[in-house]
């Protein structure tokens, strides 16, 4: 190790790094984390590329890899994109469907960016630093960023946007557990300060595109919730909206003042389809160039075909089979465990997902998360134990309906569970709804939280997009106060452990908490998560430099047509 590298690291630790940054360095040098986990945590705490490279050299690791060079493309042309139609709003604070967030994420952008490898990278925010206990995070904004209307983005726009997301009635952003309107403020034209309700060691992930409602709007729109779409969806993205025909089509044109450089494409033309199956036909017929997302079965025609490019990406995206723990046949945890035990998970991954998935263990802790403890024993199929649990619970004649909507693998997934359940004497019906009915109040106009099918049916099967950390899953789906808690699960011990996890900055403490939470969820089984999906889609081979995301966003800033 050269003396200059050691000296620069020592100077950084002594003069610049705070306790949290030094903790990350100790984890690397002490062998507690591997290279990939170190990179995730170093970028999260705002360490620069030069510092990260020096630390890797000091630890005897390979240095940062350079990004793959972009393919040469001609400037100009319009890409045709197929997106499934959505039933809900396009207003950022109300986003909750894949098609809507894919569309909104083209003109709209976020403070940070969670990469496909799980790192958090600068985006509209250029850098950030936490205080000593991660209760205050200070973000420095990128200067010279222009909205589509020509105005420069400043801290006033970020503050107004974030206050909308934690304050607007019915907001889906899920940021209110972490800070409130008074907790975000400007400290200069390009500086934003977040004062959190408690320590959050991974906060930069929570303002990336994986919190897909957190688009930065001009302050004039953010101050009036519900006006962004009517105002032209003004954002900072590489393309600005020219025309939108409700749930039918949209046209966007190049944002020539885009901060990331002039986009190669001149425009984007979007067609909205009823579900993903028509995307296959449209792509094969040459009517679109890129599909938002496909099931593994739908993607098969494009594999090993030179006319197309097939994409597959491991992600934390998963399916939740939620069982009502407060009423009906699943009040008894033995009945919930019995249903989980009937599933042959490796077989299901092959049959339903054609291998494009990883086996799940009935918790949201994907093995790709640095914080996931990997020592928890995997649940496997055990029909004998399942039948015994049903007998002990007096539920040998278990009958129920599983409610879902017609999306990608959902119907095949439900049919698979139905077949496995039948082997243990369980009769499961399947209710497949239209997307708007599944996610709307029932009837329309009724109280949403207590009537929408996806949160209130006896058992539901719902998709969850990829995140860089499991925080949103915990706070919204599993904690007692969660607004996406479709199982109506309440466990004080789990809540306490989740709070401990959220506040922990040290990786060892996070892993200790996830291990205990995983054990509780195996015992209580409010939710079955039998697999984590690989994000699958396809495009024409003439589409170059496209990189898919597990959250269904469509990034086109560097994309071109050959």
N, C-alpha and C positions, 0 to 999 in steps of 0.2 A: 504494500500500500504506500503510495507516494505521500510525502510529508505535507505537500500543499493541500491535498484532499482532506487529510486528517485535521489540519489547521483550520480550513474553511468550515468544516463541520463543527469543530469545537467553538469557533467564533459565533456561528449561527445559534448553537445551543445556549451560549452564554449571553448573547446580546439581542437576539430576536425571538427565539422560540419561547413560548409560554409553557405552562405545565402540561397541557394536552399534547402539544407538538412533541415535547420531550418524552412523553409517555409512548407515543407512536414510535419514536426512534429507539427507545429502550426495548419495545416489543420486537423490532426488527433485529437489533444487535444481540438480543437475548435468545433469538431463535424461537420466539413464541408465535410468530406469523411467517407464512411463506411470502414469496415475492408478490404474488397477485393480491393477497390480503393487505400487504403493506401499501401497495399502490392505491388500493381503494381508500384506505384510511389516510394516507398522506395527502391525496387530492381533496378528500373531504375536509381536512383541517387547513387547507389552503397553502400547502407547501408548494413552492415553485418547482419547475422542471429541473433547473440547475441544482437545487438543493436535493431533490429526489435522486438525481443522477449521482451526486457525490455520496449520498448515503448508501446507495446500492453498491457503488465501488468499495466503500468502506466495509460493507458486509460481505464482499466477495461475490456479489450477484451480478448478472448481466445487466447492462445499462438499458435505458428506455429504448424500445424499438421505435423506429420511425414509421409513420403512417404509410400504408401502401400508396404508391403514386396513382393519381387519378388517370383514367384513360382519356385520351384525346377525343374531343367531340367538337362538332361544328356548332358555332353560335347560332341560335335561332331555333325555330320549330316549336310546336305545341304538343305536349304530352297529354294523352287521353287516359284518364284514371277512372277505374270503376270502384265505387264505394257502396256498401249496403245502405239502403234507406234507413232512416232513424225516425223514431216516434216523438222524441223529446226535443227540448229547446237547444238552440245553438249558442245561447248566452253562456259565456264562460262559467259563471258561478253555478249554472244549472246542468252542466254537461254530465252525462252518465251513460252514454252509449258509444260503441266503437265508431260507427259511421259519423256521428256528430263530432266527436273529438278529433277524428282523422281530418275532417274538413276544416274545423276551426284552427287546428294546429298548423295549417299552411300559411295563413296570413298572421297568425298569432305566435308569439314566442314567450320564453320563460327566463327567469333569472339565471338558472343553471341548467345543465344538461347531463342526464344519466346515460352513459354510453352503453352499448350492447355488452361490454365486458364488465359492467357494474361499477365503473368509476364515475365520479361526479366532476364535470368539467365546467370551465367558465363559459358563459353565454352572454346574456345581457349584463350580468355582473361579471366583472373582470377578475375580482379577487374577494376574499372574505377572511375574517379572523374571529375566533371566539375569545371570550374572556376566560379567566382561569377555571371556572366551573361550568362553562358552556350554557350559561343562562342568558348571555348577551352575545349576539352575532352582528358584526359590522361588515356590510357589503359595500365595495367600491364599484360603481357602475361604469360600464364601458362608455366612453365619451364619443360624441358625434353620431350616435344612433338616431336615425330619422324614422318617424312614423310615416305611414303612407300619405298623410296629409301634409308632409313637409316639416312638421314640428320636431324639434329635438326631444328625445326622451330624457327626462330628468328624475330626480328623487321624488318629486311631487307626483309623478305618474305612478311610480312604484308604490308609494304610500297609499294613494287613493285606491289603487287596484287591490292591494292587500287588505285594506279596511273593508272594501266591498266583500271580499271572500270570507272574512270572519264576521261580518255584520249584517249582510243582506239576508232577509227572511227566506228560508228554504235553501240556503247555499249548500251545494254538494261538495264544497272544496275540502271539508274535513280538517281545516287548519285551526279551528277555534279551540281544540284541546291544547294547542301549543302556545298561542298568543291571542290577544284580543286587539280591538281597534286602537287602544291607547298604547299597545305594546310595539307599534311600528311607527317610526318617525324619521324625519330627514335631519341629517347633520351636515348640511351643505348641499350644493346643487347636484353632486354625484355620489353622495354617501347616504346609505339607509341603515338604520339601526333597528334590530329586532330584540326586544326584551321579552323573554319567554316566561311562561308561568312556572316552569321548572327546567332543570337541566335537560337538554336534548343534544346528545353527542353526535348525531348524524343530521343535524338540521339542514345543511345545504341540499341534501337529497329531497327534502320535503318541499322545496320551491323549484324543483326541476319539472320537466314535462311529464314526469310520472304522477305528479299532482296536476292532472291535465286541466283542471279548472283555473289554475293560477296564471293565466295569460296576462301579460302587462298591457293594459289599455291606456289610452290617453286619459288624463285625470278628469277631463270634462265628461267623458262617458262613464268612467268608473264611479263618479259621484252620483250617477243616476242609473241604478241597476235596471237592466232590461232594455237599454238603448243601443248596445253595441252593434247588434245585427242590423237594425234599422239605419244606423249611422254608417253602414258600409263595412263593418268588421275591420276597422282601422287598427292595424297592428304594426309590428316592426319586421315581419317576415319577408322572405325573398320575393313573394308574389302578393299583389293586392287585388281585392275583389273588383271585378268589372260588372258582373251580372249574376244574379241568383234567382232561379225559379224554384220555389219551395218544393223540396224533396224530389225534384226531377233532374236539375242540372245546375252547373255553375261554371263561370269562366273567370279566370284570374290572369293578370298580366304581370310581366316582370317589374319588380320594384327597383328602378335604376339606381336609387341611392342606398341600396342595401348595404349595411355595415360589413357584411361578410364578403363583399366583392360582387361584381356584376354576375348574376346567374346566367348560365349558358342558355337555358330555355327562354323563349320569348313569352310563353304562356302555358297555362294548365287548363284543360277542359275536363270537367268532372261529370260523370253520369251516375245517378243513383239507381240501384237495382233492388228488387225485392228479394233480399237474402243473398247469400254468397254463391249458390249454385249457378245463377245466371251469369256470374262473372266468368265462370269457366267457358261457357258458350261464347260470350262476347270476346274473350281473349283469343280463343281458337279461331273465331271468325274474323279477327283483325279489327274489331270495332273499338277495342281499348288496347292500350300499351302496357298497363300495369294494374293489377288487382290489389285491393287493400289487404285482404287476408283470405286464406282458403283452408279448408280442412285437409288433413293428409290425403284422404281419398280424392278430393277435388284437385289436389296438386299433382296426382300421379301422371296425368297425360303430359305434363311439362317436364318431367324428369328425363334426363338422358335424351333430350330432343334439342337439336342444334338451333331450332327456330325460337327457342324460349330460354330464359334464365330462371332456374328454380332456386328458391331461397329457403333455408331452414336455420332457425336460430334458437339455441337453448335459452329458456327464460324462466322467471319465477311465476309466470302466468299459470293459473290453475282453475280448477272447477271446485265449487263448494256444494256438497249435498248437505243442506241444513235441515235439521230435524227439530221441531218445536219441543223445547224442554219444559215448557210451562203448562202444556195442555195436551190432551189426546194421547195416543198410544206410545209416544216417545218421552213421556215424563219420566219413565224409569230408564236409568242409564244402561241397565242390562239389555234392554230392547235395542237401544242405539248401538251398543257394542256388537250385538248379534248381527245387525244389518251390516256393520263394517266388516265383520268376520266372514261373511259369505263371499266376498269379492276375491277373486284370484287376480291380483294386481299385475304381475308380469304378463299373464295371458291377456288381460284386458288392454294393456299398453300395446301389445302386438295386434290384437283384433280390432280395437276401436281406433287406435292412433297410428297403426302400421309402423310402430316403433318410434314415432316422433314424439316421445314423451319420456319423463322419468317417473319412476314409481314414487308415490306419495305415502306419507305415514300419518294422515289425519291431523296435520298441523300445518301452519303456513310457512314453516321454516325450510325453505328451499336450500339444498346443499350448496348452491352457489353463493349464498350469503356468508360473509365472513363471520357473522355472529352466530351462525347455526352450530350447535353442538352435534357432532356426528355419531355419538356413542349410543343414542337411543335405539333400542331393539326395534327392528322393522316388524310391523303387524303383517301377518300372512293369513291366507285362507284357512279356516278351521270350522268346517260344517258341524262337527260333533259338538264343539264348544258352543257354537251359535244356537243349536237346538237346545242344549242344556240351559243356556241363559234364558231362552224364550220360555222353557218350562218353569224355571225358577221364578220368572216374572209373571207367570200366568198369562202369557201372550202367545201360546202355541198356534192360535188361529189369527195371527197378525194380518190385518188388511189395511192398506192405506194407498193414497195416490201420491205420486211424485209429479210436481208441477214444474214445467220449464218452458222455454220458448224455442222457436225453430232457428237455431244458430249453430253453424259449423258442426261440431261433434255431439251436440246436446242430445239429439234424438237417438243416435247410436249408443251414446253413453248411458242414457236412461234404459234403453232396451237391454243393454248388457247387464246392468244391475238387476233389472227385472228377472232375467234368466238365472242369474246367480241366486237371487232371493228365493226363487221357486224351489231350488234344491234343498232349502231348509224349511220348506212348507210355508213360506211367506208369499202372500198374494199382493203384488204391487201393481196398481194401475198407473197409467202415464197420461198426464194432461199437458198437451202442447199448445201454447197460446201464441197469439201474435205479439210481436215485441212491444207495441204500444200498450196493449192490455196487460202484459206481464209487468211492465214498469210503471203503469199509471195507477192512480187511485181507483177504487172500485166501490160504487160507480164514480164516474168522472165528477170532480168537484168535491168529493168526500175528503175527510181527513186523510192525508197521504200515509203517514206513518202507521196508522192502524188498519188501513184497508188495502193498500197495494199488494197484489198477490205475491210478489217475490219476497216480501217480508212477513207475510201472514198465513200462507198456506201451511198445512201439516208438515210437508216436506217439499223442498225446492232445490233445483239444480241451477246454479248461477255461475257465470264466468267472471273471473277476476284477472285484470291485466297485470303485466309485469311491473314490479317496483325494484328500486335499487336496494332497499332495506324493508323489513317487514312491519315498520311502525304503523302505517295506515291500516294494514290488515288487523293489527292488534287493537288499535283504538276504535276502529269502526265496526269490526266484525265480531270480536270476541269479548271485549270489555263490556261490563254491565251497562254502561252508558252509550255504547256504540249505536249510531244511527243506521248502520247496515247489519245489525245483529239479528239475522233472519232466524236463528235458532232460539232467540230470546234467552240466551245463556247468561246466568249470573253466578259468579263464583268469586267470593271475596279474596281468597288466596291467589287465584289467577290474576285478579285485578292488581293486587299488591305486587306480584312478580312482574307484571307488565309495566307498572310504574317504575319499578326498580330498573328494568331493562332500558326503558326510554331515557332514564337519567344517566345511565352508565356510559362513560367515555372509554373505559378500559375494555379491551376485547375479552379478557378472561372473565370479567364480571358479566358481560353480555352473554357469553356462552354458558355461564353457570345459570343464568336466568332462563335462557331458551331450553336448556336441558330440563329444568324443573317444570316449565310450562308445557313442554312436549309430553312429559309424564302425566300431568294433570289431564291434558286433552285426550290421551289414550284411555285414561280411566273413565272420563266423563263422556267423551265422544259426542259433543254437540254437533260437530261437522265432520263429514267424511271428505277428505282430500286424497283421492286415490291416485292422482297423477298430476305432474306439472308438465305443461305442454311445450313443445317446440313450435315457435311461430313459423308458419308456412305460408308462402305466397309465390307468385310467379309473374314474369313480365315477358314482353317481346325481347328477343336478343338484341334489338337495336337500342334498348334502354341501357345506358352506361352509368356507372358510379352510384347506383342506388344501394342503400344499406337499410334493411328493414329494422323495425323496432318492435319489441314485445308488447308495447302499449298501444299499437295500431296507428301511431302517427306516421305521416308520409313526408319524409324530408327530401326536398327537391332542389335545395340551393346549389348543389354541385352536380346534379343530374343533367345529362344531355342525351341527345339522340344521335346514334352513329349514322 
